[in-house]
Each structure stands twice: as structure tokens, then as C-alpha cells.
Amino acid sequence: MPTLESYGPCRVLSTGSTADTPREQQVAQFVIYGMSDTEISKRLGISTHTVRDHLKKVFDKTGTNSRGRLLHILYFTHYRPDIEAGCVMGTRGWFTTSSSDPAQALR
């Protein structure tokens, strides 16, 4: 099951596959940010066709076929369990390890 990595923007998507490429990670991260294919292509300096190819690979690896479904899976496999466990989200949108230490929420 794919998940968001908890403590930093370096790896957004973890499908359990060693074939997750850095570029697939970047494309997935920008999809999570709500960016369009055109916005992603400009940001990464690649064509929109290449963005779509990377996105198709992410969809294949996660068993999804849309951005909405990808976000749904990532939310329910990462954010919701952390929220239910009482974790605190830091200012950058990443969960901290403890809800009892407010200083960690500022990471």
C-alpha cells in the first residue's frame, strides 16, 4: 500500500517498490500540491508528455487511475492514521512524532 513519508519532502510516495524514481517522487509531490501537468513540466523543465508518463507509472505502481484516487489513498494510508494516533502536524505539513511536544510541531 503506498504511503506518504512522514518527516520530510524528499520522498513523498513509497509504494514499497525499489523502482520509485526521484522524478516519480517529484511528480507525485507536485500532484499532492495540486499542480497541473503544465505547472509541473515548467517547474521540472520537462515536457508535459514526460510528466504524464511519470504520472502513469505512479498510477500503475499505486493501483490508481486518477489524481483524486491517488490523493485518497495517500490520505487514508498516511494522514488519517497519524491524526487518529494524536500526532501533530508541523508548519510544513509533516507529522511530528509526538503530540505532547509542541516544539516538534514547528519543524
MDAnalysis code that builds the backbone (N, CA, C; Angstrom):
import MDAnalysis as mda
import numpy as np

u = mda.Universe.empty(321, n_residues=107, atom_resindex=np.repeat(np.arange(107), 3), trajectory=True)
u.add_TopologyAttr("name", ["N", "CA", "C"] * 107)
u.add_TopologyAttr("resid", np.arange(1, 108))
u.add_TopologyAttr("resname", ["MET", "PRO", "THR", "LEU", "GLU", "SER", "TYR", "GLY", "PRO", "CYS", "ARG", "VAL", "LEU", "SER", "THR", "GLY", "SER", "THR", "ALA", "ASP", "THR", "PRO", "ARG", "GLU", "GLN", "GLN", "VAL", "ALA", "GLN", "PHE", "VAL", "ILE", "TYR", "GLY", "MET", "SER", "ASP", "THR", "GLU", "ILE", "SER", "LYS", "ARG", "LEU", "GLY", "ILE", "SER", "THR", "HIS", "THR", "VAL", "ARG", "ASP", "HIS", "LEU", "LYS", "LYS", "VAL", "PHE", "ASP", "LYS", "THR", "GLY", "THR", "ASN", "SER", "ARG", "GLY", "ARG", "LEU", "LEU", "HIS", "ILE", "LEU", "TYR", "PHE", "THR", "HIS", "TYR", "ARG", "PRO", "ASP", "ILE", "GLU", "ALA", "GLY", "CYS", "VAL", "MET", "GLY", "THR", "ARG", "GLY", "TRP", "PHE", "THR", "THR", "SER", "SER", "SER", "ASP", "PRO", "ALA", "GLN", "ALA", "LEU", "ARG"])
u.atoms.positions = np.array([
    [0.856, -1.176, 0.000],
    [0.000, 0.000, 0.000],
    [0.899, 1.236, 0.000],
    [0.676, 2.191, -0.878],
    [1.510, 3.389, -0.926],
    [1.262, 4.285, 0.269],
    [2.298, 4.985, 0.684],
    [2.155, 5.903, 1.804],
    [2.952, 7.165, 1.550],
    [2.606, 8.209, 2.261],
    [3.421, 9.413, 2.294],
    [4.499, 9.203, 3.335],
    [5.680, 9.671, 3.068],
    [6.725, 9.610, 4.079],
    [6.428, 10.672, 5.125],
    [6.678, 10.381, 6.377],
    [6.223, 11.217, 7.476],
    [7.039, 12.460, 7.760],
    [8.332, 12.465, 7.516],
    [9.138, 13.518, 8.101],
    [9.962, 14.319, 7.119],
    [9.501, 14.507, 5.936],
    [10.228, 15.377, 5.036],
    [9.759, 15.254, 3.614],
    [10.069, 16.246, 2.807],
    [9.581, 16.266, 1.441],
    [10.420, 15.460, 0.460],
    [11.486, 14.828, 0.911],
    [12.376, 14.124, -0.011],
    [11.680, 12.958, -0.697],
    [10.971, 12.138, 0.071],
    [10.232, 11.025, -0.509],
    [8.773, 11.185, -0.124],
    [7.973, 11.496, -1.096],
    [6.556, 11.691, -0.847],
    [5.823, 10.369, -0.946],
    [6.159, 9.609, -1.951],
    [5.434, 8.384, -2.245],
    [6.313, 7.191, -1.963],
    [5.795, 6.238, -1.246],
    [6.514, 4.995, -1.015],
    [5.580, 3.852, -1.364],
    [5.796, 3.257, -2.521],
    [4.923, 2.178, -2.974],
    [5.420, 0.824, -2.526],
    [6.579, 0.818, -1.858],
    [7.168, -0.453, -1.486],
    [8.020, -1.012, -2.611],
    [8.061, -0.307, -3.708],
    [8.844, -0.731, -4.856],
    [10.177, 0.001, -4.860],
    [11.237, -0.720, -5.170],
    [12.542, -0.073, -5.254],
    [12.661, 0.711, -6.555],
    [11.649, 0.620, -7.408],
    [11.702, 1.292, -8.692],
    [11.132, 2.706, -8.654],
    [10.717, 3.183, -7.470],
    [10.245, 4.564, -7.382],
    [11.425, 5.471, -7.705],
    [11.322, 6.202, -8.797],
    [12.434, 7.062, -9.197],
    [12.317, 8.424, -8.526],
    [13.424, 9.158, -8.426],
    [13.353, 10.509, -7.868],
    [12.364, 11.394, -8.635],
    [12.299, 11.229, -9.946],
    [11.383, 12.047, -10.746],
    [9.933, 11.671, -10.462],
    [9.648, 10.388, -10.281],
    [8.296, 9.984, -9.903],
    [7.932, 10.584, -8.552],
    [8.893, 10.620, -7.645],
    [8.682, 11.239, -6.341],
    [8.320, 12.711, -6.496],
    [9.069, 13.412, -7.336],
    [8.813, 14.844, -7.540],
    [7.438, 15.067, -8.150],
    [7.106, 14.297, -9.182],
    [5.803, 14.456, -9.837],
    [4.684, 14.175, -8.844],
    [4.815, 13.107, -8.059],
    [3.785, 12.790, -7.060],
    [3.646, 13.916, -6.047],
    [4.774, 14.480, -5.625],
    [4.725, 15.577, -4.658],
    [3.984, 16.779, -5.241],
    [4.265, 17.119, -6.481],
    [3.593, 18.264, -7.087],
    [2.116, 17.992, -7.327],
    [1.756, 16.743, -7.595],
    [0.334, 16.385, -7.708],
    [-0.352, 16.622, -6.366],
    [0.311, 16.234, -5.289],
    [-0.245, 16.455, -3.952],
    [-0.439, 17.941, -3.691],
    [0.456, 18.768, -4.216],
    [0.327, 20.213, -4.070],
    [-0.776, 20.795, -4.953],
    [-1.355, 19.969, -5.829],
    [-2.445, 20.421, -6.673],
    [-2.011, 21.047, -7.993],
    [-0.776, 20.800, -8.376],
    [-0.259, 21.397, -9.611],
    [-0.735, 20.624, -10.836],
    [-0.954, 21.348, -11.932],
    [-1.347, 20.733, -13.199],
    [-0.115, 20.155, -13.892],
    [-0.356, 19.358, -14.945],
    [0.765, 18.810, -15.725],
    [1.634, 19.929, -16.282],
    [1.010, 20.994, -16.758],
    [1.756, 22.125, -17.321],
    [2.607, 22.802, -16.252],
    [2.031, 23.013, -15.081],
    [2.793, 23.627, -13.981],
    [3.970, 22.750, -13.563],
    [3.731, 21.447, -13.497],
    [4.801, 20.514, -13.123],
    [5.901, 20.529, -14.175],
    [5.514, 20.514, -15.439],
    [6.518, 20.485, -16.506],
    [7.390, 21.735, -16.485],
    [6.785, 22.887, -16.237],
    [7.567, 24.121, -16.150],
    [8.486, 24.099, -14.946],
    [7.992, 23.598, -13.842],
    [8.782, 23.549, -12.607],
    [9.992, 22.623, -12.743],
    [9.797, 21.488, -13.440],
    [10.861, 20.491, -13.567],
    [11.681, 20.634, -14.849],
    [11.211, 21.476, -15.762],
    [11.935, 21.660, -17.015],
    [11.828, 20.461, -17.946],
    [10.675, 19.796, -17.915],
    [10.430, 18.651, -18.791],
    [9.110, 18.883, -19.522],
    [8.837, 18.079, -20.541],
    [7.603, 18.259, -21.306],
    [6.398, 17.728, -20.529],
    [5.217, 18.204, -20.892],
    [4.000, 17.707, -20.247],
    [3.804, 16.227, -20.565],
    [4.256, 15.798, -21.742],
    [4.174, 14.375, -22.103],
    [4.991, 13.534, -21.115],
    [6.184, 14.011, -20.775],
    [7.045, 13.302, -19.825],
    [6.407, 13.291, -18.443],
    [5.797, 14.408, -18.044],
    [5.085, 14.453, -16.754],
    [4.002, 13.383, -16.736],
    [3.240, 13.291, -17.819],
    [2.160, 12.296, -17.883],
    [2.711, 10.873, -17.835],
    [3.861, 10.646, -18.481],
    [4.486, 9.320, -18.426],
    [4.863, 8.953, -16.988],
    [5.466, 9.895, -16.271],
    [5.819, 9.642, -14.873],
    [4.565, 9.403, -14.034],
    [3.537, 10.199, -14.284],
    [2.293, 10.055, -13.535],
    [1.641, 8.703, -13.810],
    [1.688, 8.245, -15.058],
    [1.145, 6.920, -15.383],
    [1.878, 5.826, -14.610],
    [3.191, 5.961, -14.483],
    [3.972, 4.975, -13.732],
    [3.576, 4.994, -12.259],
    [3.368, 6.192, -11.707],
    [2.929, 6.306, -10.312],
    [1.553, 5.656, -10.157],
    [0.648, 5.934, -11.094],
    [-0.683, 5.325, -11.047],
    [-0.583, 3.804, -11.102],
    [0.256, 3.288, -12.008],
    [0.420, 1.834, -12.126],
    [0.932, 1.229, -10.820],
    [1.906, 1.868, -10.222],
    [2.515, 1.342, -9.001],
    [1.573, 1.404, -7.800],
    [0.659, 2.370, -7.815],
    [-0.261, 2.527, -6.683],
    [-1.627, 1.900, -6.947],
    [-1.828, 1.394, -8.153],
    [-3.107, 0.780, -8.496],
    [-4.230, 1.782, -8.634],
    [-3.883, 3.007, -9.004],
    [-4.890, 4.059, -9.186],
    [-4.958, 4.452, -10.649],
    [-5.917, 5.292, -10.968],
    [-6.020, 5.784, -12.342],
    [-6.385, 7.259, -12.399],
    [-6.279, 7.941, -11.258],
    [-6.584, 9.371, -11.250],
    [-5.853, 10.055, -10.098],
    [-5.702, 11.356, -10.234],
    [-5.073, 12.148, -9.174],
    [-5.891, 12.097, -7.896],
    [-7.187, 12.187, -8.050],
    [-8.068, 12.151, -6.888],
    [-7.946, 10.850, -6.119],
    [-7.903, 9.747, -6.836],
    [-7.764, 8.441, -6.184],
    [-6.393, 8.317, -5.509],
    [-5.350, 8.828, -6.162],
    [-4.013, 8.816, -5.570],
    [-4.015, 9.590, -4.250],
    [-4.603, 10.783, -4.252],
    [-4.680, 11.584, -3.035],
    [-5.492, 10.878, -1.956],
    [-6.568, 10.235, -2.364],
    [-7.420, 9.496, -1.430],
    [-6.613, 8.399, -0.734],
    [-5.888, 7.612, -1.510],
    [-5.087, 6.522, -0.945],
    [-4.026, 7.070, 0.005],
    [-3.330, 8.116, -0.419],
    [-2.282, 8.670, 0.421],
    [-2.844, 9.257, 1.710],
    [-3.987, 9.916, 1.626],
    [-4.605, 10.471, 2.830],
    [-4.959, 9.357, 3.814],
    [-5.647, 8.332, 3.317],
    [-6.142, 7.297, 4.227],
    [-5.060, 6.336, 4.698],
    [-3.910, 6.293, 4.018],
    [-2.834, 5.421, 4.493],
    [-1.779, 6.176, 5.281],
    [-1.828, 7.507, 5.261],
    [-0.818, 8.280, 5.976],
    [-1.431, 9.287, 6.948],
    [-2.135, 10.257, 6.422],
    [-2.622, 11.338, 7.270],
    [-3.640, 10.877, 8.299],
    [-4.627, 10.144, 7.881],
    [-5.681, 9.756, 8.812],
    [-5.151, 8.918, 9.980],
    [-4.323, 7.894, 9.737],
    [-3.796, 7.144, 10.885],
    [-2.988, 8.019, 11.847],
    [-2.210, 8.958, 11.310],
    [-1.442, 9.840, 12.182],
    [-2.350, 10.773, 12.981],
    [-3.391, 11.267, 12.347],
    [-4.347, 12.132, 13.048],
    [-5.017, 11.342, 14.167],
    [-5.453, 10.125, 13.846],
    [-6.117, 9.298, 14.847],
    [-5.174, 8.901, 15.981],
    [-3.867, 8.830, 15.693],
    [-2.878, 8.478, 16.718],
    [-2.503, 9.679, 17.577],
    [-3.031, 10.861, 17.234],
    [-2.766, 12.050, 18.022],
    [-1.499, 12.787, 17.642],
    [-0.943, 12.465, 16.489],
    [0.260, 13.170, 16.044],
    [-0.086, 14.609, 15.670],
    [0.903, 15.467, 15.779],
    [0.726, 16.883, 15.487],
    [1.397, 17.192, 14.155],
    [0.696, 17.943, 13.313],
    [1.276, 18.323, 12.036],
    [2.109, 19.583, 12.221],
    [3.331, 19.547, 11.727],
    [4.211, 20.703, 11.792],
    [3.806, 21.765, 10.802],
    [4.484, 22.881, 10.827],
    [4.132, 24.018, 9.971],
    [4.347, 23.726, 8.499],
    [5.151, 22.730, 8.180],
    [5.396, 22.387, 6.776],
    [4.496, 21.269, 6.281],
    [3.565, 20.827, 7.095],
    [2.621, 19.810, 6.683],
    [3.056, 18.388, 6.951],
    [4.145, 18.203, 7.677],
    [4.634, 16.863, 8.001],
    [4.334, 16.581, 9.465],
    [3.963, 15.365, 9.751],
    [3.645, 14.994, 11.120],
    [4.896, 14.849, 11.964],
    [4.770, 15.249, 13.213],
    [5.841, 15.049, 14.177],
    [5.579, 13.738, 14.901],
    [6.525, 13.315, 15.692],
    [6.403, 12.017, 16.344],
    [5.584, 12.056, 17.620],
    [5.373, 13.232, 18.198],
    [4.695, 13.295, 19.486],
    [3.762, 14.489, 19.542],
    [2.559, 14.257, 20.045],
    [1.616, 15.363, 20.204],
    [1.875, 16.106, 21.517],
    [2.751, 15.569, 22.376],
    [2.980, 16.184, 23.677],
    [4.134, 17.200, 23.636],
    [4.836, 17.308, 22.539],
    [5.962, 18.227, 22.445],
    [5.654, 19.291, 21.389],
    [5.082, 20.439, 21.799],
    [4.701, 21.468, 20.830],
    [5.878, 22.006, 20.021],
    [7.082, 21.953, 20.572],
    [8.252, 22.449, 19.839],
    [8.501, 21.632, 18.586],
    [8.197, 20.329, 18.646],
    [8.387, 19.479, 17.461],
    [7.409, 19.842, 16.358],
    [6.264, 20.379, 16.693],
    [5.281, 20.756, 15.685],
    [5.765, 21.892, 14.828],
    [6.802, 22.595, 15.258],
    [7.327, 23.728, 14.496],
    [8.417, 23.338, 13.514],
    [8.735, 22.058, 13.412],
    [9.758, 21.610, 12.478],
    [9.380, 21.932, 11.060],
])
